[in-house]
Amino acid sequence: MTKSRTWFLRLFVFGTGFVVLVLELTASRLIAPYFGTSIFVWANIIGLVLIALALGYWFGGTLADRRPELRLLMRITLLAGLLVGMIPFLFQLIGPIAIFGLQNLSVSLIAGSFFVLVILFFVPMLLLGMVSPFAVRLLNDKVETTGRSSGSLYAWSTVGSILGTFTTAFLAVPLLGTRETIYASAIVLILLGAAGLRRTNAWVFLAIPLAFWGILMASDWVNGSQYTIFREGVIWEEESPYQFIQVVERPDGERWLLTNEGYGIQSIYKESGILTGHYYDMFLLLPPLIEPVDGTIDVLFVGVAGGTIGYEMHQVYADDVPMRFDGVEIDPVLADVGERFFYLDRYPIDLTIGDGRGYLKMAEKKYDIIVVDAYGHNNSVPFHLATAEFFELAKSRLEENGMVGLNLVADRPDQPLMKNLLTTLRSVFSEVGHTTVAENDYNHFVVAANRSVKFEDAVMPPIAKELQKHAVKNITPAAADCEIFTDNHAPVELLTDLMYFRQALD
């Protein structure tokens, strides 16, 4: 084995190891808009990658013993590069199927995400798994040096994977985007294969991922979105470090803020009027229930998005009672969108970029109202914001007569996820009540406090009178007959998937 060939194989396995971790991380980003990023989705990703790599190691080692040829390894790598370049294109084709299945509650999150991952990533990962044992076989001329040479190649591959992990998370996806990162990985594999073959005609394979990229770019331009291809009126979209974000302008002039798959509306902007007709309006019932300690109502929002709730509160009450607004939003891009397209530049709010629970832990002030609006949808409930420990922390940051308001999404009141969340709240607060926002609505308005909350006794402004009537008529005390979510055990993802599975059987 010549020294130049040895170094080429080291750099080769470094590059393929780099790509393996790039694909593993981008797999999560690619399917998150439809299936979320729960522990189940990550288990599917990691499990599928390990299965494919294990089979690749076996096939690769067997093939290398039969045909220990560098040219064959390079052709395998070229094929892997071509298939990797097709991943975003294939996802664009099966994306509508995923949307249809989830919207009709006929696909399990666990089974659905695994099925999509198999179609997109299994074969490319299997081919990449063949690389290391094949390279080891090519490098080993003498039995006496097998251990050292094999260890050297696996070390180079592992270092490549380490670099691929950090490059993907901190540079490639934030700066380029998920699909562009996958295309760049395909190009790396094709370049490695072409360099190993040392044939100029191998470079033409680069045209294939570039062509797919061009097709999808044109498709985005026509359809207005890479994920929700049937939605019209997209005026802005971007992939943030946390999620896919869209701003949609509707024919009636309303502006909607959507994240990931677009099932739930995160904020609504109206040029005229205050009420939106959605769950945000229900939080107008809270300020009249407060007797502020110093004459000022302090409100904290855990999850801000476009700031719709705070804007409504400010417009309705700020002229009658001083109000101070603090907000914590984990996604800096979402906060920027809120200022550019929604309400965050229209009322005074002290906004902090960070995790809501971490903010509460470090906060020194106390609040009259804490609004938890961080549950985007059933498959995007952050478990650490739904446990007894979190609600205990929130309670410790409330004034004596303060309260917590939440929006929960549930297809029906007996849904296990909702019942467990209400039971968890009830374990911390003496009074917990909930009501649907409107008939046949999936949004549930929840209030928790350590005192009696009587909506009928509150003096509401005229704009909130109908909301008050709805609450008085429909508010239901929460039971405490289910499991309490704790930091140690909060099976949010399992209960979500069981909901989808149950709906598929109904």
C-alpha positions, 0 to 999 in steps of 0.5 A, a space after each residue: 500500500 503506497 503512502 499516497 493511497 493510505 492518506 487518500 483512504 484516511 481522508 476518504 473515510 473522514 469525509 464519509 464519516 462526516 456525511 453520516 452524521 450530517 445526514 443523521 442530524 438533517 433527517 430530524 430537521 427534514 421530517 420535524 415539520 410533520 412529525 415533531 422532534 420527540 424522543 420517539 422520532 429521534 429513536 426512529 432516526 438513530 435506530 434506522 441509522 444503526 440498522 442500516 450501518 450494521 447491514 452495511 458493515 456486513 455487506 461491505 466486509 463480505 464484498 471487500 473480501 470477494 472483490 477488494 478493488 478501490 474502483 468498486 468502493 468509489 462506485 459505491 460512494 458515487 451511488 450513495 452520493 446520487 441517492 443522498 442528492 435525491 433525498 430532498 426531492 423524494 421528500 417533496 414527493 412524499 410530503 403531501 402524503 404525510 400531510 394528508 395522513 396526519 391531518 386525517 389522523 390516520 398515521 401514527 407518529 411513530 410508524 409514519 416517521 419510521 416509514 418516511 425515514 426508511 424511504 429517504 435514508 435507509 439505502 444511502 446509509 447502508 451504502 455508507 456503512 459499507 465504506 469502513 470495512 471495505 477501506 480497512 480491507 484495502 488498507 491491510 496488506 499485512 496481518 501484523 499491522 491489521 489492528 493499527 491500520 484498522 484503528 487508524 481508519 476508524 479514528 479518522 472516520 470518527 473524527 469526521 463524524 465529530 466534525 460533521 456533528 458540529 458543522 451541521 448544527 452550528 454552521 450548515 443548517 443555520 446558514 445554508 438550510 436543511 436541504 442545501 446541507 443535504 445537497 452539499 453532503 451529496 456533492 462531498 460524496 461524489 467528489 470523493 468517489 470521482 477523486 478515487 476513480 481519477 476519471 473526468 467523466 465521474 465529475 458529471 455526477 455532480 450535475 444530478 444533485 444540482 439538478 434536483 436542487 434546481 427543481 426544488 428551488 423552482 418548485 418553491 418559487 411556484 408553490 411558495 413553500 417547501 413544506 406546505 405546498 398547498 397553502 397560498 399567500 406565503 409572504 415570508 418563510 425561513 428555517 430557524 435553528 428550532 423550526 420552519 416558520 411561515 407568514 401567510 397573508 390571507 385574502 381577508 387581510 389577516 396575517 397568520 404566523 405558522 410553524 413547522 407543518 402549519 397545523 396550528 396558528 401561532 399568532 394572528 395580525 389584524 390591521 383593524 379590530 382587536 379580537 381575533 376570534 381565536 384562543 388569544 381572545 380568552 386571555 382577556 378574561 384574566 386581568 379583571 380577576 387580578 388585584 395588583 399589589 402595587 397598582 400595576 399588573 405584571 404579565 409574563 409570557 412563556 412563548 411569545 411568537 408574534 405577541 398577539 395576546 399581549 397586544 390584545 391585553 395592552 389595547 383593552 386594559 392599558 388605559 385603565 390600569 398600568 401593565 408591564 409585559 415580560 416575554 421569553 421566546 426560545 427562537 430568535 428568528 420567531 421574535 424577529 418575525 414578530 417584530 417585522 410582521 406582527 405586534 411585537 413593535 406595537 406595545 411595550 414588552 421586555 423580550 428575552 431570548 431563551 427557554 421559558 423554564 430557565 427564565 423562571 428559574 433565574 427570575 427574581 420578580 413576581 407576576 400577577 399573570 403567567 401565560 404559557 403559550 408554548 404548546 404549538 400542537 399535540 406533537 410539539 409539547 415540550 415535556 419540561 414545560 408540562 411537569 409538576 416541577 415546572 408548574 411549581 416553579 411558575 407558582 413560586 413566581 406568582 403573586 399571592 393572588 396570581 394565576 397561570 393561563 394556558 392554551 392546550 390543544 386536544 381533539 376532545 376533553 377526554 384525551 389522555 394527554 390533556 387529562 394528565 396535564 390538567 391533573 398535573 396542574 391540579 396537583 400544584 394549584 388548588 383550583 384549575 378550570 378549563 373550557 373549549 374556546 368555541 364549539 368543536 374547537 381543539 383549543 382549550 383555555 385553562 386557568 390555574 390559581 391558588 384561590 377561587 376564580 369566579 368569572 361571573 363576579 369580574 367586571 369585564 370591559 364591553 369587548 370581553 362580555 361575550 367571552 365572559 358569558 362563554 367562560 361562565 357557562 362552559 368552564 369546567 373544574 379539572 379532575 385529579 384522577 390521572 397520572 401526574 407528569 414529573 421531570 422523571 416521567 412525562 410520557 408526552 410523546 407516547 400519549 400523543 401517538 396513542 391519540 393518533 392511533 386511537 383516532 385511526 381506529 375510530 
